[in-house]
Amino acid sequence: MGVKNQIKYGYYDWSQSEIYNEIVNADGKIMVVIAFGGSTYKFALE
């Protein structure tokens, strides 16, 4: 089962992902960019 299907069906273990580890172990702000359809969203997590 690929990652896309694992996420869709709730089987993906986020604690093992690079994204999760970068967010949890961040020392400062985390810059986030989400591109969806024709829109782009940019923000920082503190």
N, C-alpha and C positions, 0 to 999 in steps of 0.2 A: 504494500500500500504506500503510495507516494505521500509526500508532506502535505500537498493540497487536500487530499482525501482525509488524512489524519486530522487536519485542522477542521475540515467540514464536519466530521463525525465525532469530534471531541476527544480523539485519541492522542493528540500531539502533546508531548511533555515539554511545556515551555521552559521549565527550569533547566533543560539541557540545551537550549538554543543560545546562539551567540548574542542575539538581540536582547534576550532576557538578562543574560549575564552582564552585558554592557550597561543596561539600565540600572540593575541592582547594585553593581559595583562602581558606579560613576562617582567621580570626585567633585564634579561641578555640574554645570548645565549640560543637558543633552539636547542637541539640535535635532529636530524631527522634520522630515519632509514626506508628505503623503501625496502621491499623484493618483487620482482616480477619475477615470473618464477624461473630460477636458479641463478638470479643475486641479489646482495644486494648493496644498495647505502646508504652511510652514509655521512652526512654533517651537518653543523651548520648554523642556521639563526641568524643574528645579527640585 
